[in-house]
């Protein structure tokens, strides 16, 4: 019975690749006769898996969509990805499905082996996420770094600064922060004997060294505040000022997570100041504000909006 159950799970794993499997090839992969394969296929159908059987030279077996959701087999990375996504949704990122996400998360985590549960917990406990943002890096890199944060384990990686060559860095990782559509690592740089913020899209080949350390006190209220402070103090390419025709009290909550500054002009307008390296992020902020505005400076941003607006107008007329 145990062999039959294991073989059925192996068959399901092969069918979940969604390819069309010739019967003979499937039977050879499982080490059984075609007659035994047909019995295993019937067993999967009884469990609710819609396995289609084709006839002729192009025939074979294929798993298709059904009327109900049968159980799934997931590999390690898929299981972690689902659990992390459910945690994010349960936190309110996707409105209206928080309770459902919590119930689904409980079911997934309950059957996870301890090693996978530790990976999920590391990503949750050692990540600080700001609203409206999302990860833009490899999930494996996030996991490696988050586990190093959790275990207080020194980390090495190759880092390319905006104006420099790739260099190997040795750090004591503190927290991951997601801010303004980018991921950052807050860490103590051992070579420079100071706190540093590293952009993960400029970081490659993270690897834990196995050497443990004692966490130092971060010179900020939390990791997110530290990243905000460092980003605000570094030079940027563009200093944008926009007059928004809406009260400051209405604009400030929308841009609070962006690092922008809102200054009241009168009861009906305010100035929005942003320091950025590219114009795409200010466009998204202004779209979120949803009010009329005038560009005070720079002229390049006004020209960028003019070109971008023409693009959307043409799309709407098509």
matplotlib code that plots the C-alpha trace (Angstrom):
import matplotlib.pyplot as plt

x = [0.0, 2.9, 4.5, 1.2, 0.6, 4.2, 3.8, 0.5, 2.2, 5.0, 2.5, 0.7, 4.0, 4.8, 1.3, 1.5, 4.1, 1.0, 2.7, 1.1, 2.7, 2.6, 1.4, 4.5, 6.8, 4.9, 4.9, 8.6, 9.2, 7.2, 8.6, 5.2, 3.1, 0.7, -2.1, -0.9, -0.6, -4.2, -5.3, -3.2, -4.8, -8.3, -7.2, -6.3, -9.6, -11.5, -9.6, -10.8, -7.9, -9.2, -6.7, -7.5, -6.6, -6.0, -6.0, -4.0, -0.4, -0.7, -2.5, -1.4, -2.3, -2.6, -3.8, -6.4, -8.6, -11.6, -14.7, -13.2, -9.8, -7.9, -4.9, -1.6, 2.0, 4.4, 8.2, 10.1, 10.4, 6.7, 5.5, 7.6, 6.4, 2.7, 3.2, 4.9, 2.3, -0.5, 1.2, 1.4, -2.3, -3.3, -1.6, -4.0, -2.1, -5.0, -8.2, -11.1, -9.2, -7.4, -9.4, -9.4, -5.6, -5.2, -7.2, -5.2, -1.9, -2.8, -3.4, -0.2, 2.0, 0.5, 1.7, 5.1, 8.2, 10.2, 12.9, 10.4, 8.6, 11.8, 12.4, 8.9, 9.3, 12.7, 11.2, 8.3, 10.3, 13.3, 11.5, 10.0, 7.6, 6.2, 2.8, 2.6, 5.9, 7.0, 10.1, 12.1, 14.8, 15.3, 13.3, 16.3, 18.5, 15.8, 15.6, 19.4, 19.6, 16.6, 17.9, 21.2, 19.4, 17.4, 20.4, 22.8, 25.1, 27.7, 27.0, 29.1, 28.0, 29.2, 28.0, 28.2, 27.9, 26.4, 29.8, 32.1, 33.3, 31.9, 33.4, 33.0, 31.4, 31.4, 28.5, 26.5, 22.9, 20.2, 17.0, 15.5, 13.4, 11.0, 10.6, 9.6, 9.5, 13.0, 14.5, 17.3, 19.5, 20.5, 23.7, 26.9, 29.8, 32.8, 35.4, 34.1, 33.1, 29.8, 26.1, 25.3, 22.2, 22.6, 20.2, 19.4, 19.2, 22.9, 23.7, 24.6, 25.7, 24.7, 26.1, 26.1, 29.6, 28.6, 30.2, 27.7, 27.7, 25.9, 23.5, 24.5, 22.2, 20.8, 21.1, 17.4, 14.0, 13.8, 15.3, 12.7, 13.4, 17.1, 16.7, 14.5, 17.1, 20.0, 18.1, 17.1, 20.7, 22.3, 22.5, 19.9, 19.7, 16.4, 14.9, 11.2, 8.7, 5.0, 2.1, -0.8, -4.3, -5.5, -5.1, -1.9, -3.9, -5.3, -2.0, 0.3, -1.1, -0.8, 2.9, 3.9, 5.6, 7.5, 9.9, 8.3, 7.7, 4.4, 4.3, 0.9, 0.5, -3.1, -6.3, -6.7, -3.1, 0.3, 3.8, 5.1, 8.9, 10.6, 14.2, 14.6, 16.9, 14.2, 10.8, 8.7, 8.2, 6.9, 4.4, 3.0, 2.8, 0.9, -1.4, -2.1, -2.8, -5.4, -5.5, -4.7, -1.1, 1.5, 5.2, 7.3, 10.6, 12.5, 11.5, 12.7, 10.0, 7.4, 8.6, 8.6, 5.0, 4.0, 5.5, 4.0, 0.6, 0.6, 1.3, -1.7, -3.9, -3.1, -3.8, -7.2, -8.1, -7.1]
y = [0.0, 2.4, 1.7, 2.4, 5.7, 6.9, 6.0, 7.9, 11.0, 10.6, 10.4, 13.5, 15.4, 14.5, 15.4, 18.8, 19.9, 20.3, 18.6, 15.8, 12.5, 9.5, 6.5, 4.4, 7.1, 7.7, 3.9, 3.7, 6.7, 5.1, 1.6, 0.0, -1.6, 0.4, -1.5, -0.4, 3.1, 3.1, 2.0, 4.8, 7.3, 6.1, 6.5, 10.1, 10.8, 9.3, 11.9, 14.7, 15.2, 15.8, 13.7, 13.7, 10.6, 11.1, 8.3, 7.6, 8.5, 11.9, 10.5, 10.4, 11.8, 15.4, 17.2, 19.8, 22.3, 20.8, 21.9, 21.8, 22.5, 19.2, 19.0, 20.2, 19.0, 21.8, 21.9, 23.8, 27.1, 27.0, 26.3, 29.2, 31.6, 30.8, 31.2, 34.5, 35.7, 34.7, 36.6, 39.7, 39.4, 38.8, 42.0, 44.0, 44.5, 43.0, 44.4, 42.1, 38.8, 39.2, 36.6, 34.1, 34.5, 33.8, 30.6, 29.4, 30.4, 28.4, 25.3, 25.7, 26.3, 23.5, 20.8, 22.5, 20.7, 22.7, 23.7, 25.4, 27.0, 28.5, 30.1, 31.6, 32.9, 34.5, 36.4, 37.6, 38.5, 40.2, 42.2, 45.7, 46.6, 50.0, 50.4, 50.6, 48.8, 45.4, 43.3, 43.6, 41.0, 37.3, 35.4, 33.2, 36.2, 37.5, 34.2, 33.9, 37.5, 37.1, 33.9, 35.6, 38.4, 35.9, 33.8, 36.8, 35.4, 37.4, 37.7, 38.3, 39.5, 41.4, 44.9, 47.5, 51.1, 53.6, 55.1, 52.2, 48.7, 45.5, 44.7, 42.0, 43.2, 41.5, 42.7, 41.9, 42.0, 43.7, 44.0, 44.0, 47.0, 47.4, 51.0, 52.9, 49.8, 48.7, 46.4, 47.5, 45.7, 47.6, 46.2, 46.9, 47.0, 45.4, 46.8, 50.4, 50.0, 51.8, 51.3, 51.0, 50.7, 48.4, 48.2, 44.6, 45.1, 46.0, 43.0, 39.6, 36.2, 36.6, 33.9, 33.3, 32.8, 30.8, 33.2, 34.5, 38.0, 40.1, 42.7, 46.3, 49.1, 50.8, 54.6, 55.1, 54.3, 51.3, 50.0, 51.7, 55.1, 54.5, 53.9, 56.9, 59.1, 57.7, 58.1, 61.7, 62.7, 61.4, 63.5, 62.9, 63.8, 65.8, 68.2, 68.4, 71.0, 70.7, 72.9, 70.6, 72.2, 70.3, 70.9, 69.8, 67.7, 65.7, 65.3, 64.4, 61.0, 59.9, 60.8, 60.0, 56.7, 58.2, 60.5, 63.6, 66.9, 68.7, 72.4, 74.3, 77.3, 78.2, 76.3, 74.9, 74.2, 73.0, 72.4, 68.9, 68.5, 65.3, 64.3, 61.5, 59.9, 59.3, 60.8, 57.6, 57.5, 61.1, 60.3, 57.5, 59.7, 62.4, 59.9, 58.6, 62.1, 62.5, 66.4, 69.1, 70.3, 72.6, 71.9, 74.6, 73.0, 71.5, 72.1, 68.6, 67.1, 69.3, 68.0, 64.4, 64.8, 66.3, 63.4, 60.8, 62.5, 62.4, 58.7, 58.1, 60.4, 58.5, 55.2, 56.5, 57.7, 54.4]
z = [0.0, 0.9, -2.5, -4.3, -2.4, -3.1, -6.7, -7.0, -5.5, -8.0, -10.8, -9.6, -9.4, -13.1, -14.3, -12.6, -15.1, -17.4, -20.3, -22.3, -21.2, -23.5, -21.5, -22.2, -21.1, -17.9, -17.1, -17.7, -15.4, -12.7, -13.3, -13.8, -16.5, -18.6, -17.0, -13.5, -14.8, -15.9, -12.4, -10.9, -13.2, -12.2, -8.5, -9.1, -10.9, -7.9, -5.7, -7.9, -10.3, -13.9, -15.8, -19.6, -21.6, -25.4, -27.9, -31.0, -31.9, -30.3, -27.2, -23.7, -20.2, -19.2, -16.0, -16.9, -15.1, -13.2, -11.4, -7.9, -6.4, -5.6, -3.3, -4.8, -4.6, -4.1, -4.1, -1.4, -3.1, -4.3, -0.7, 0.7, -2.0, -1.3, 2.4, 2.0, -0.4, 2.0, 4.8, 2.7, 1.7, 5.3, 6.3, 4.1, 0.9, -1.0, 0.4, 1.3, 1.5, 4.8, 6.7, 3.8, 3.5, 7.3, 7.0, 4.0, 5.6, 8.7, 6.5, 4.6, 7.6, 9.5, 7.1, 6.4, 7.5, 10.2, 7.8, 5.4, 8.3, 9.5, 6.0, 6.0, 9.6, 8.7, 5.7, 7.9, 11.0, 9.4, 6.7, 7.1, 4.3, 3.5, 1.8, -2.0, -2.4, -3.5, -3.8, -7.0, -6.3, -6.5, -3.8, -3.1, -2.3, 0.0, 1.8, 2.2, 3.6, 5.9, 7.4, 8.0, 9.8, 11.8, 12.8, 13.5, 11.0, 9.0, 5.3, 2.2, -1.2, -4.3, -4.3, -7.2, -6.1, -8.6, -9.2, -8.5, -9.5, -8.0, -4.7, -2.0, 1.2, 4.6, 6.8, 9.9, 8.6, 10.6, 8.6, 5.1, 4.2, 1.2, 0.3, -2.9, -5.0, -4.0, -1.4, 0.9, 3.4, 6.6, 7.9, 9.8, 7.3, 9.0, 6.6, 7.0, 10.7, 10.1, 9.3, 5.6, 3.4, 0.4, -2.5, -3.3, -7.0, -6.9, -4.7, -6.0, -4.7, -1.0, 1.2, 4.9, 6.4, 9.4, 11.9, 14.5, 15.9, 18.5, 17.1, 17.5, 18.4, 15.3, 15.4, 14.5, 15.7, 13.3, 10.1, 7.9, 9.5, 9.0, 5.3, 4.9, 6.6, 4.5, 1.3, 2.2, 3.0, -0.2, -3.3, -6.0, -9.6, -9.5, -6.9, -7.9, -6.7, -7.6, -6.5, -5.8, -5.8, -2.7, 1.0, 2.6, 5.1, 2.1, 0.3, 3.2, 4.1, 0.4, 0.1, 3.7, 2.7, -0.2, 1.6, 0.0, 1.9, 1.8, 2.7, 3.0, 0.7, 1.6, 2.5, -0.9, -2.2, -1.1, -2.4, -2.8, -2.9, -4.0, -4.4, -6.9, -9.4, -12.0, -13.0, -12.9, -9.2, -8.9, -11.7, -9.6, -6.5, -8.3, -9.8, -6.3, -5.1, -7.8, -7.8, -10.3, -10.0, -11.6, -12.0, -10.4, -11.3, -13.1, -16.7, -17.6, -15.4, -17.1, -20.5, -19.3, -18.2, -21.6, -23.5, -21.1, -21.3, -25.0, -24.9, -22.7, -24.8, -28.0, -26.3, -25.1, -28.6, -30.3]

ax = plt.figure().add_subplot(projection="3d")
ax.plot(x, y, z, "-o")
ax.set_aspect("equal")
plt.show()
